[in-house]
Amino acid sequence: MSSQTQALAAAGTAQEAVKELIRRARAAQRQYEGYSQEQLDEVVAAAGWAIMNPEHNRTLAEIAVRDTGLGNVEDKIVKNHRKTLGLLRDLKGAISTGVLAEYPEKGITELARPVGVVAAIVPSTNPGATPANNIINALKCGNAIILSPSPKGRSTAVRLLEYMHAEFKRIGAPSDLVQLLPGPASREMSTELMKQADLVVVTGSQNNVRAGYSSGTPALGVGTGNVVVIVDDSADCADAAAKIMRSKIFDNATSCSSENSVIIHARVYDRMIEALAQEGGALLTAAEKDTLQKTLFPGGKLSPACTAQSVSKICAVARLTRAELVNAKCLMVEETGTGRNYPYSGEKLSPVLTIYRARDFDHAFDLMRGIYDYLGNGHSCGIYSEEEAHIQRLAREMTVCRVIVKQAHAFATGGSFDNGLPFSLSMGCGTWGGNSFSENLNYKHFMNITRIVRAIPENKPSEEDLFGPFWKKYGK
């Protein structure tokens, strides 16, 4: 059989397999969309408890680290718990079926309606927390959902669904509301799922995001992370260092919201480097930096051998033996340039932090702009400063969707208990990042809105009302 014939046969098999999953999902969803708000919320609680049950959570974290080789168990337990707890807090009391709002003066009544069957493409970096987040948001709005996990993350998804289906059985909810593509994972199957579903949600590689947008189905995809943080001369360096380091090393930097570069004002540069060292950072020499670069970016591309690994593992792979480095929590490299010829200015997905020295805030701004011109445009940035003008300048001029002020970035960007962003593991990056939305993915993205429109007294302006000031200034 030729390779072309094999590909066609695989596509045909994928089409039929997905068609059956979609049929079952639609049957379950038609039953489910008649649920009351109270019943929907009960299913949401069941899905949340399926991952937050401490025994389940630990098992899922252990499977994830064992089979993906990414991150560490204890931090994944924290992530699974914290992200789900925060999401459930956001959803408590939220209206997701029936009348959303009424505007008598406009004659409009808004009703929440499901989108139908959601296809969720989920990454190996967060194989428990991300699918759980998508599932809960979809269920909140009366939808069914089918997961397409990464090959290495599939075993975590299988166990997660076992737990969820057991909870659904307890409350009498249809198990086909949440399904999983059959193994082994294949591109053909994932592509077919995106074609047949009603909404596609993609978190992960840009190849997957582009596939989602080109599937012919309405899609929500996220942009590339490469977070840059500015520490200006008004910052509390000890506070900034503690937060940056805690965020940077969490789960071995699997998060796209993990800091990748820190730009430090020259006046506080030495103080900040010392503060980072106190928090477990170790600065490489120029020779060590070159050695690590060959290992971290072979051929100019990020190596999977170092992705989301511990510092000791990275040092072993790179053959860096200095005790200060091997025993550090994070490796730090000094850099001056940005762009393709300076790979350290890109995303590293590992506990490696790039450090820049800025002459002043204008220089820091230009360095950040150069980094985002290379990678990470649209996602988010951070700043430690007491100067409101600096914060405002980033918000008004930098092409990012979130400016995180004096917070540990990986914890704050995706929602936190001490800021107002929705809890999410998928951050929209707007048109700057090639995305169709610019906020944190949340339950409202899983909802259609139907509007009842009634007649109201006519509200028609005169030409004088609209053009009067213009005519007065410029004439007719």
C-alpha positions in Angstrom: 0.0 0.0 0.0 1.4 3.4 -1.0 2.0 6.1 1.6 -0.7 8.2 -0.1 -3.2 5.3 0.1 -2.3 4.8 3.7 -2.9 8.5 4.5 -6.3 8.4 2.8 -7.2 5.2 4.7 -6.2 6.8 8.0 -8.2 9.9 7.2 -11.3 7.8 6.4 -10.9 5.8 9.6 -10.4 9.1 11.6 -13.5 10.6 10.0 -15.7 7.7 11.0 -14.2 7.4 14.5 -14.7 11.1 15.2 -18.2 11.1 13.7 -19.3 8.5 16.2 -17.8 10.5 19.1 -19.6 13.6 17.9 -22.9 11.7 17.5 -22.6 10.6 21.1 -21.6 14.0 22.3 -24.5 15.7 20.5 -27.0 13.2 22.0 -25.7 13.9 25.5 -25.6 17.6 24.9 -29.2 17.8 23.7 -30.2 16.3 27.0 -27.9 18.5 29.0 -28.9 21.8 27.5 -32.2 21.4 29.2 -30.6 21.4 32.6 -31.4 24.2 35.0 -28.7 26.5 36.4 -28.7 24.5 39.6 -28.2 21.3 37.7 -25.4 22.7 35.5 -23.6 23.9 38.6 -23.9 20.5 40.2 -22.2 18.9 37.2 -19.5 21.6 37.3 -18.9 20.8 41.0 -18.7 17.1 40.1 -16.1 17.8 37.4 -14.1 20.1 39.8 -14.1 17.5 42.6 -12.8 14.9 40.1 -9.5 16.7 39.9 -9.4 18.4 43.3 -10.0 15.3 45.3 -6.5 15.1 46.9 -6.0 11.4 46.1 -7.0 12.0 42.5 -4.9 15.2 42.2 -1.7 13.4 43.4 -2.3 10.5 41.0 -2.8 12.8 38.1 0.3 14.8 38.9 2.4 11.6 39.2 1.1 10.2 35.9 1.8 13.6 34.2 5.4 13.9 35.3 6.1 10.2 34.7 4.7 10.1 31.2 5.6 13.6 29.9 8.9 14.0 31.8 8.0 17.7 32.3 7.7 19.6 35.6 7.5 18.1 39.1 4.8 16.4 41.0 4.4 18.7 44.0 4.0 21.8 41.9 1.6 20.1 39.5 -0.5 19.2 42.6 -0.5 22.9 43.6 -1.4 23.9 40.0 -4.3 21.4 39.6 -5.7 22.5 43.0 -5.2 26.2 42.7 -6.4 26.6 39.1 -9.5 24.6 39.7 -10.3 26.2 43.0 -10.0 29.7 41.4 -12.1 28.7 38.4 -14.9 27.3 40.6 -14.8 30.6 42.6 -15.1 32.6 39.3 -18.1 30.4 38.2 -20.0 30.4 41.5 -23.2 32.4 41.0 -22.4 33.1 37.3 -25.5 32.9 35.0 -24.8 30.6 32.1 -28.3 29.5 31.0 -31.6 31.3 30.6 -31.9 35.1 30.9 -28.5 36.8 31.2 -29.6 40.4 31.2 -32.6 42.7 30.3 -32.4 46.2 28.9 -35.9 47.6 28.9 -34.9 51.0 27.5 -33.5 49.1 24.5 -36.2 46.5 24.3 -33.5 43.8 24.4 -33.4 40.6 26.5 -30.2 38.4 26.4 -30.3 34.6 26.8 -27.3 32.3 27.4 -27.2 29.4 25.0 -24.7 26.5 24.5 -22.2 26.5 21.6 -22.7 22.7 21.2 -19.7 20.3 21.0 -16.3 21.7 21.9 -13.0 20.3 20.6 -10.2 21.0 23.1 -6.6 20.6 22.0 -4.5 20.4 25.1 -0.7 20.4 25.7 1.7 18.1 27.5 2.9 20.9 29.8 -0.3 20.9 31.8 -2.1 17.6 31.0 -4.4 17.7 34.0 -5.1 21.4 34.8 -5.7 22.6 31.2 -8.2 20.0 30.2 -10.0 20.3 33.5 -10.3 24.0 33.0 -11.7 23.6 29.5 -14.1 20.9 30.6 -15.5 22.9 33.5 -16.0 26.0 31.4 -17.7 24.0 28.7 -20.0 22.2 31.1 -20.9 25.4 32.9 -22.5 26.6 29.7 -24.4 23.4 28.8 -21.9 22.0 26.2 -20.3 18.7 25.6 -16.5 18.5 25.1 -14.1 16.1 23.4 -10.4 16.2 24.3 -7.5 15.8 22.0 -4.4 15.5 24.3 -0.8 15.4 23.3 0.6 11.8 22.9 2.6 12.1 26.2 -0.3 13.7 28.0 -2.9 11.2 27.0 -2.5 8.9 30.0 -3.3 11.8 32.3 -6.4 12.7 30.3 -7.6 9.1 30.4 -7.3 9.0 34.2 -8.9 12.4 34.5 -11.9 11.2 32.5 -12.2 8.1 34.6 -12.5 10.2 37.7 -15.0 12.6 36.0 -17.2 9.8 34.7 -17.4 8.2 38.2 -18.6 11.6 39.6 -21.1 12.0 36.8 -22.5 8.5 37.6 -23.0 9.6 41.2 -25.3 12.5 40.1 -26.9 10.9 37.0 -25.2 13.1 34.4 -24.4 11.7 30.9 -20.8 10.4 30.7 -20.7 11.3 27.0 -20.6 15.0 27.9 -16.9 14.6 28.3 -15.0 12.3 25.9 -11.5 11.7 24.6 -10.1 10.8 21.2 -9.2 7.1 21.0 -5.5 6.3 21.1 -2.9 6.4 19.9 -3.0 10.1 19.3 -2.8 11.2 15.7 -2.8 14.4 13.7 -5.5 13.0 11.4 -7.8 12.3 14.3 -7.2 15.7 15.9 -7.7 17.5 12.6 -11.0 15.6 12.0 -12.2 16.5 15.4 -11.6 20.2 14.8 -13.6 20.0 11.5 -16.6 18.3 13.0 -16.9 20.2 16.3 -18.8 23.4 16.9 -16.0 25.3 18.6 -12.3 24.6 18.8 -10.2 25.7 21.8 -6.4 25.3 21.4 -3.7 25.6 24.0 -0.2 24.6 23.1 2.1 24.9 20.1 1.6 27.5 17.4 1.3 24.7 14.8 -1.8 23.5 16.7 -3.1 27.0 17.0 -2.8 27.6 13.3 -4.4 24.2 12.6 -7.3 25.3 14.8 -7.8 28.6 13.0 -7.6 26.9 9.6 -10.0 24.1 10.5 -13.1 25.9 9.2 -14.6 25.8 12.7 -14.8 28.9 15.0 -11.6 28.7 17.0 -10.0 30.2 20.1 -6.2 29.8 20.1 -3.5 31.4 22.2 -0.2 33.1 21.4 3.4 32.4 22.2 4.6 33.3 25.7 8.0 35.0 26.3 7.4 37.1 29.4 9.6 40.1 30.0 9.7 42.0 33.3 11.2 45.4 34.0 12.7 46.2 37.4 13.1 50.0 37.5 15.1 52.1 39.9 12.1 52.7 42.2 11.5 48.9 42.8 11.8 47.0 46.1 14.5 44.6 44.8 14.1 42.0 47.6 10.3 41.8 46.9 10.8 41.7 43.1 13.5 38.9 43.3 11.4 36.8 45.6 8.4 36.9 43.4 10.3 36.5 40.1 12.2 33.5 41.4 9.2 31.8 42.9 7.3 32.2 39.6 10.2 31.3 37.4 11.0 27.9 39.0 7.4 26.8 39.6 6.9 23.4 37.9 10.3 23.8 36.2 9.0 26.8 34.2 6.4 24.8 32.2 4.1 27.8 32.1 4.0 30.2 29.1 3.6 32.9 31.8 6.9 32.2 33.4 9.4 35.0 33.3 12.0 34.6 30.5 13.9 37.9 30.7 14.3 40.5 33.4 15.4 44.0 32.4 17.0 45.8 35.4 17.7 49.5 35.7 21.4 50.2 36.0 21.0 52.0 39.3 19.7 48.9 41.0 21.4 46.3 38.8 23.9 45.0 41.4 21.4 45.1 44.2 18.9 43.1 42.1 21.5 40.5 41.0 22.4 39.9 44.6 18.7 39.7 45.6 18.2 37.0 42.9 21.2 35.1 44.1 19.8 35.2 47.6 16.6 33.5 46.2 18.6 30.7 44.5 19.8 32.2 41.2 23.3 31.5 39.9 24.9 33.8 37.3 26.9 32.0 34.6 30.2 33.2 33.3 30.6 34.1 29.6 32.1 30.7 28.9 29.4 28.8 30.8 26.8 30.8 28.9 28.2 29.7 25.6 28.3 26.1 26.8 24.7 26.2 27.9 23.5 27.9 24.7 24.9 25.0 22.6 22.8 22.6 24.7 19.7 24.7 25.2 19.5 25.9 21.6 21.1 23.3 19.3 20.8 24.6 15.7 19.1 27.7 17.1 16.0 25.8 18.3 14.9 25.1 21.8 16.0 21.6 22.9 13.3 19.3 24.4 16.0 17.7 26.4 16.0 20.8 28.7 12.4 21.7 28.5 10.8 21.9 32.0 13.7 20.1 33.6 15.4 20.8 36.9 18.6 22.9 37.1 20.6 19.8 38.1 19.3 17.9 35.0 20.1 20.8 32.7 23.6 21.1 34.1 24.2 17.4 33.6 23.1 17.6 30.0 25.2 20.7 29.3 28.1 19.3 31.4 28.2 22.3 33.6 29.9 21.1 36.8 30.4 24.2 39.0 28.7 23.4 42.3 27.1 26.8 42.6 25.3 26.1 39.3 24.4 22.5 40.0 22.9 23.4 43.3 21.0 26.5 42.2 17.3 26.9 41.7 17.7 28.9 38.5 20.5 29.7 36.1 20.9 33.3 35.0 22.7 34.6 31.9 23.5 38.2 31.0 22.5 39.3 27.6 22.6 42.6 25.6 20.9 41.9 22.3 17.5 40.6 21.0 16.3 38.6 18.1 17.2 35.4 16.3 21.0 35.9 16.8 20.4 36.1 20.5 18.5 32.9 21.4 18.5 33.7 25.1 16.1 36.6 24.3 13.4 33.9 23.4 11.3 31.5 25.4 13.2 28.9 27.3 10.5 26.8 29.1 13.1 26.0 31.7 14.6 27.5 34.9 16.9 29.7 32.9 16.5 33.5 33.2 18.0 36.1 30.9 19.2 39.3 32.5 19.5 42.7 30.8 21.0 45.9 32.1 19.1 49.1 31.1 20.5 52.6 31.2 17.1 54.1 32.0 13.4 53.3 31.5 13.5 54.3 27.8 16.3 51.8 27.2 14.3 49.2 29.2 11.3 49.8 27.1 13.3 49.5 23.8 14.8 46.2 25.0 11.4 44.8 25.8 10.1 46.0 22.4 13.0 44.2 20.7 12.3 41.0 22.5 8.6 41.0 21.6 9.4 41.9 18.0 11.3 38.5 18.1 8.9 36.4 20.2 6.0 36.7 22.5 4.2 39.7 21.1 0.7 40.2 22.5 1.0 37.9 25.6 1.9 39.9 28.7 4.7 41.8 30.5 5.5 42.7 34.0 6.9 45.6 35.9 8.2 46.4 39.4 8.0 50.1 39.8 6.5 52.9 41.9 6.3 55.1 38.9 2.7 55.1 37.6 3.9 56.8 34.4 6.1 53.8 33.6 3.1 51.4 34.2 0.9 53.5 32.0 3.4 53.7 29.2 3.6 49.9 29.0 -0.2 49.7 28.9 -0.6 52.3 26.3 2.4 51.6 24.0 3.6 48.0 24.5 1.8 45.4 22.3 0.7 43.2 25.2 -2.7 42.2 26.6 -1.8 42.2 30.2 0.6 44.4 32.3 1.3 42.6 35.6 2.4 45.0 38.3 4.6 43.8 41.2 3.3 40.3 41.1 4.7 36.8 40.5 4.0 36.5 36.8 3.2 32.8 36.4 0.7 33.0 39.2 -0.9 36.4 38.4 -1.3 36.2 34.6 -3.7 33.3 34.6 -5.8 34.7 37.5 -5.0 34.9 41.2 -6.8 35.2 44.5 -5.3 38.7 44.8 -6.1 40.1 41.4 -9.2 40.4 39.3 -8.2 38.3 36.2 -10.3 35.2 35.5 -8.5 31.9 36.5 -7.3 30.3 33.2 -4.5 28.4 31.6 -5.1 29.9 28.2 -4.3 33.5 27.6 -5.5 35.3 24.5 -2.9 37.6 22.9 -5.1 39.6 20.6 -4.2 40.5 17.0 -0.6 41.2 18.1 -0.2 37.5 18.9 -2.4 36.2 16.0 -5.4 35.5 18.2 -9.1 36.3 17.9 -9.4 37.4 21.6 -7.3 39.3 24.0 -8.4 38.2 27.5 -8.0 35.1 29.6 -10.1 32.3 28.3 -13.2 31.9 30.5 -16.7 30.5 30.5 -18.2 33.4 28.4 -16.2 32.1 25.5 -18.1 28.8 25.6 -21.5 30.5 25.3 -23.7 31.8 22.5 -26.1 34.7 23.3 -29.6 35.0 21.7 -31.2 38.4 21.9 -35.0 39.0 22.0 -35.5 42.4 20.3 -38.7 44.3 20.9 -39.9 47.6 19.5 -39.2 50.8 21.5 -40.1 54.5 20.9 -38.1 55.8 17.9 -34.7 57.3 18.7 -33.7 59.0 15.5 -31.1 61.9 15.7 -31.2 64.9 13.4 -28.3 65.8 11.1 -27.7 68.8 13.3 -27.3 66.5 16.3 -24.6 64.6 14.6 -22.8 67.1 12.4 -23.4 70.4 14.2 -20.0 70.7 15.9 -18.2 69.6 12.7 -20.1 72.1 10.6 -19.4 74.9 13.1 -15.7 74.1 13.0 -15.2 73.4 9.3 -18.4 74.4 7.6 -20.7 72.3 5.4 
